Amino acid sequence: MKVYVDEGGERRLIGRADVPEGCGPVFEAPLFGAASTIAEAFTVGAVTHLPEGGGAPVVERAVLAAPGQLVDLMTGWQPLAS
């Protein structure tokens, strides 16, 4: 799933992570120990894109990280290629 950071209402694509498509509105990534011990909660929501050539908006589900969240803790984290 794509991962965006939400900075003041603007969403910027920063990478991808292995998040199940069927997960609910919150994805919890365990920080250490058992998943029930300590986890970081990430919001899963909708991101809308307007196609460059016009047409209907495209909506996708994605992880919406808050500024300062450590997204590299998510399973299968892959930052955007530089």
C-alpha positions in Angstrom: 0.0 0.0 0.0 1.3 3.5 -0.7 2.3 5.6 2.3 1.7 9.4 2.4 2.7 11.9 5.1 -0.1 14.4 5.9 1.5 17.8 6.4 -1.1 20.5 7.1 -3.8 18.8 4.9 -1.4 18.2 2.0 -0.5 14.6 1.3 2.9 13.8 0.0 3.8 10.3 -1.2 6.9 9.0 0.6 6.9 5.2 -0.1 5.2 1.8 0.2 4.7 -0.7 3.0 3.2 -4.2 3.3 -0.2 -3.3 4.7 -3.1 -5.6 4.0 -5.7 -4.1 1.7 -8.5 -5.3 3.9 -7.3 -3.7 7.1 -9.6 -1.2 8.9 -9.1 2.5 9.4 -6.1 1.9 11.7 -3.0 -0.2 11.0 -0.9 -1.1 14.0 2.8 -1.8 13.5 4.4 -3.6 16.5 7.5 -1.7 17.8 8.9 -4.6 19.8 7.8 -7.8 21.5 4.4 -9.2 20.9 2.0 -7.2 18.7 -0.2 -6.5 21.8 2.7 -5.0 23.8 3.6 -1.7 22.2 2.6 -0.6 18.7 2.5 2.5 16.5 -0.9 3.3 15.0 -1.1 4.5 11.4 -4.3 5.9 9.8 -5.6 4.2 6.7 -7.7 6.5 4.6 -8.5 7.7 1.1 -6.3 9.8 -1.2 -7.9 11.5 -4.2 -6.0 12.3 -7.4 -7.1 14.3 -10.4 -5.8 12.8 -13.6 -3.5 15.1 -15.6 -5.5 14.8 -18.8 -8.8 15.4 -17.1 -11.5 12.9 -16.2 -13.0 11.6 -13.1 -11.0 11.7 -9.8 -9.2 8.6 -8.8 -9.5 7.5 -5.2 -7.1 5.0 -3.5 -6.7 3.6 0.0 -3.4 4.5 1.6 -1.5 4.9 4.8 -1.6 8.5 6.0 1.2 9.1 8.4 1.4 12.1 10.7 4.5 14.3 10.6 7.2 12.7 12.8 5.8 9.1 12.6 8.6 6.6 11.9 7.2 4.9 8.8 10.3 2.8 8.4 9.0 0.6 11.2 6.2 -0.7 9.0 6.6 -4.2 7.6 8.1 -4.2 4.1 8.9 -0.4 4.1 10.3 0.9 0.8 11.0 4.6 0.5 10.6 6.3 -2.9 13.6 5.9 -5.1 15.8 9.0 -5.2 
